[in-house]
Amino acid sequence: MAKAFRRKAARKTVKRTAKPVRNRAGAKITNFCADARDALKRGDPDAISDKTLQQVLTAAVKVYAAKVERRGHDVAPFPQNTVTATETVVTACGMIRAADLNMFDVAIWFHRPPGIE
């Protein structure tokens, strides 16, 4: 019984330190955003590879669409006054072309009431 007590006491005195949890996804997003801001400040958008941009846009579009489908149209794609009208339209046109849509398709989706699939 004394042995069992000593073992139990010994286990209690061992300090266990938790390893810090690293949020790799958050760090990668922060790095991408910082890299993108720096590239734009330098006037060198090509510093961000097309492949990286495609991966980020693909992930963002998929998450945004899933949130809108789940919660409705109250999900803002970006904070107000952070993207210009030109930047918005250029990006939207690129995505419309990439998805092989036409303006009729877009008009139908644009005017669809919330909650209609």
Contacts in CASP RR format, 6 or more apart in sequence:
PFRMAT RR
TARGET T0000
AUTHOR 0000-0000-0000
METHOD contacts of the structure
MODEL  1
MAKAFRRKAARKTVKRTAKPVRNRAGAKITNFCADARDALKRGDPDAISD
KTLQQVLTAAVKVYAAKVERRGHDVAPFPQNTVTATETVVTACGMIRAAD
LNMFDVAIWFHRPPGIE
32 48 0 8 1.000
32 52 0 8 1.000
32 56 0 8 1.000
35 47 0 8 1.000
35 48 0 8 1.000
36 48 0 8 1.000
38 47 0 8 1.000
39 45 0 8 1.000
39 46 0 8 1.000
39 47 0 8 1.000
39 48 0 8 1.000
57 95 0 8 1.000
61 95 0 8 1.000
64 75 0 8 1.000
64 77 0 8 1.000
67 75 0 8 1.000
68 75 0 8 1.000
69 117 0 8 1.000
72 114 0 8 1.000
72 115 0 8 1.000
73 114 0 8 1.000
96 103 0 8 1.000
96 106 0 8 1.000
END
